[in-house]
Amino acid sequence: MRLIKCMLTANDCYKAGRTITPKGVMVHSTGANNPLVARYVQPVEGQSNEAQLKAEIGGNRNANDWNNPGLDVCTHAFIGKLADGSVGTVQTLPWNHRGWHAGTGTSGGSANNTHIAFEICEDDLTDEGYFRKVYQEAVELTAMLCKTYNLNPLADGVVICHSEGYQRGVASNHADVMHWFPKFGKSMDTFRADVSKAMTPAQVKPQPPVSGKTYTVVKGDTLSEIAQKYGTTVDTLVQLNGIKDPNLIVVGQVLKLPGSTTGFTPYTVKVTVTELRIRSGPGTDTQAQGFIEPGVYTIVEEADGPGAKRWGKLKSGAGWISLDYAEKV
Ligand SMILES: [Zn+2]
């Protein structure tokens, strides 16, 4: 997820300054064919980071963005195309600010009082590539918000779209996003499931052997000698073979050796950032699969991919991480 902050400080909703205790997330889409976030979000003229935000988000020659007084709408974020054409998220209200996005439902209640909301910028609803990117971005944003506010995305009424809000009597009668998601095989049920999956830390599974190469322990061997002989480390052998006591190997024991199928020698990295995303492949364009906890991990393969200088495959089989946030140890 790429998250930029550009608060709509000139919008009356921002100025109203009311806060909520978030109980859920409401997903909207704009209902107009314009995938550019710049259509809706611009910095205020003269604000200190105006030039930088305009460079990232893009400009709006029509000056019809929502950072103006006199509008009766505002959400917490927009997902859509940024200046460089990539898909990202721009936060426009503090997350616990009361937004104006749901109107009033048939029950007389409003999700404005309970739900954080974001708008996905619609295109002409025929581009599957664009849809997949904004869907994934929305999954990641919602997962982050659910983590932040301790919300269960699978619980009743927590993660809903505008049209579901209407059915529940807490939002006005709009079709979003169910006029769009099903065109590409998605629904709010798949969305909630994907959010839940994205929140689950990847499980460390037993590691299949990296290569077919093995070594059979003979009398007098020590793990450190074997490691030295094969250009690896005791730690790597310990992890690769699930050895509990590095001082205890027995004659005839078959040890897996790292890396010979790819010629790549696995190495250990330290991850210190929280919530580093795990992905199904090398690149931000692949499926998010939860977060990696800070700690020490073994990398068994490297590759280039979008969103990071270099990607590394986790030995646990959980997926790939950006090596920009991992320090070789
Ligand atoms: Zn809506």
Residues whose N, C-alpha, C, O or C-beta is under 5 A from the ligand:
A	BS01	ZN	H28 S29 H101 H162 H174 D176
